């Protein structure tokens, strides 16, 4: 659901959870990217050297995070966040914001 504070506390209390995968072989960061939760995604910058391992993990369909960043947002999540409100202006705003996340991910993945 994109609750960044919860994820921060979870990682603080149980850092090993960062490496756990769901039935689709996705980490919490894969799921966050699929649902466009940029707050959770931004935590990758804070988790240290383990991020290199997590970034390269592939889901059961062979997609790593770089693939997921470029895919459309997954539907079906109920949220009170404005990102789930449909409408041309809000969709455009969301895609503009997500393009910034894509750029940040590429800088994380391929540093100069």
N, C-alpha and C positions, 0 to 999 in steps of 0.2 A: 504493500500500500504506500510505499515511499516514506515511511516514518524514519527519518534519518536519525533522530535522537535515540530511538529504540535500537537501531543498528549499531550506533556508536557504543551504547551501553553493552550490547551483546558482545561486540568485539572486545571491549574493555574487560568484561567478566570472563569470556570464553574465546580467546583469540584463535583457538583451533577451529572454531566454527566457520571461519573465513574459507577454509579448504573443503568444507562439506558441500556435496552436490545433491541435487534433487534427483528424481527418477529420470529426468531428461539430461542428466549430467551437466546441469547448470549450477553455477555458484550464485550467491545472492547478488553479485554484481552483474552477472549475465541477465538475471531476471530484472534487475533495476534498469538496465539498458533497454531491454525489450519493451518495458513499460514506460520508458522515458522519465525515470525518476533521477533527475540530474543531481539532486542532493546526495543520494546514496552513491551514485557513480563518482561524485567528487571525493568520496572517502578513499578512493584508490590512491590518491596522492599522499595520504597520511599513513598507509599501512606498511611502508618500508619496502624492503627488497622482495617480499613475497608477491608484490604486485606483478613482477615480471612473469612469475609462474601462472598467476591467475589470468592475466591477459591472454596467455597462449592456450589456456584450456579450451577444448572443443566440446560442444554439446553433442548429443547423439546423432545430430544431422551433419556434424563436421564443421559447424560454425563456431569461430572464435569471436571475441568481443568486437574485433574490427568489422567482421561481417554483420554483427547485430546492430552496430551503430548506424550502418547504412540501410537497414531494413525498416519498413514501416512499423509504427507502434502496434503492439499487440492489443487487441480489443478484449472486452469481457471483464475488466477490473472495475469495480464500483469504487469511486473515490469522491471525496468532497473537494478535491483540488480543481482549480479552474482549467487545468490541462485536459480534463475529461469533458468539458463543455464543448459541444459541437457548434460550429459556425465558421464561416469563411475567415473572418478577421482573427478570431482566436486560433484557428488552425494555422494561419499564416504567422502569427506571433510565436506560436509554439515551434514551428519549423525554423524560424529565425533563431530562437533561443537554442534549439537543438543543434543548429549548424555551429554554434559556438562550442557546444559540448563535443561535437565531432572533431573540431580543430584541436581542442584540448586533449582529446584522446590520441590523436595522431602525434601530437607533441610528446605525450607520455610514452607512446609506443615506439616512436622513431625520434629520439632526442638528437639535437644537432651536435 
